[in-house]
Amino acid sequence: MGHYGTGFTINAKMRKSFLSFEPPSDRLCELRLQGKFRNITLISTCAPTEDRPDTIKDEFYDQLS
């Protein structure tokens, strides 16, 4: 779990399909699950609020891309 509260809670059934978990930053994390026909990627984010400096917001959106 990241500093800003990004993360996932999965149940036992989802755990069987677990492929990977990557937290590229404190504000982003990615969970990969094996699907029946395709793999599934879930992304959890905590975007900076409007009052944060533009540099922080730009960095976040660059990482999200």
ChimeraX attribute file (.defattr): number of C-alpha atoms within 10 A of each C-alpha:
attribute: neighborCount
match mode: 1-to-1
recipient: residues
	/A:1	12
	/A:2	15
	/A:3	11
	/A:4	14
	/A:5	14
	/A:6	18
	/A:7	22
	/A:8	13
	/A:9	6
	/A:10	9
	/A:11	7
	/A:12	8
	/A:13	8
	/A:14	12
	/A:15	12
	/A:16	10
	/A:17	15
	/A:18	17
	/A:19	13
	/A:20	11
	/A:21	16
	/A:22	12
	/A:23	16
	/A:24	12
	/A:25	15
	/A:26	16
	/A:27	21
	/A:28	23
	/A:29	22
	/A:30	17
	/A:31	17
	/A:32	16
	/A:33	18
	/A:34	16
	/A:35	12
	/A:36	8
	/A:37	6
	/A:38	8
	/A:39	12
	/A:40	14
	/A:41	14
	/A:42	11
	/A:43	16
	/A:44	15
	/A:45	18
	/A:46	16
	/A:47	14
	/A:48	17
	/A:49	9
	/A:50	8
	/A:51	7
	/A:52	9
	/A:53	10
	/A:54	11
	/A:55	8
	/A:56	13
	/A:57	15
	/A:58	12
	/A:59	11
	/A:60	19
	/A:61	11
	/A:62	9
	/A:63	11
	/A:64	15
	/A:65	5
